[in-house]
Amino acid sequence: MNFFGLFIIFIFVIMLSGPFVPVISDYALPIVGILFLIGGLGAGFISGAGGNKVWQGFNRRLGWSGTLSPIDPHGSQHPLHH
């Protein structure tokens, strides 16, 4: 089983146990988000892409290229909005 697949299983466990465990029910969405983030970043690091490449991709997806705005200061739109 690969690293990301293990985190997908953890996410399914959280989602399926949420209705039965009140503590998990209250925090299921943030827990799933954190698990997905850790699984994705971890898979990127393990893939051998290199730390700089993984962090550049992470920052690019969030639109954090120096500003918090997804719009490029030169007037072109962010690649996700095409």
Secondary structure, 3 states (H helix, E strand, C coil): CCHHHHHHHHHHHHHHHCCCCHHHHHHHHHHHHHHHHHHHHHHHHHCCCCHHHHHHHHHHHHCCCCCCCCCCCCCCCCHHHC
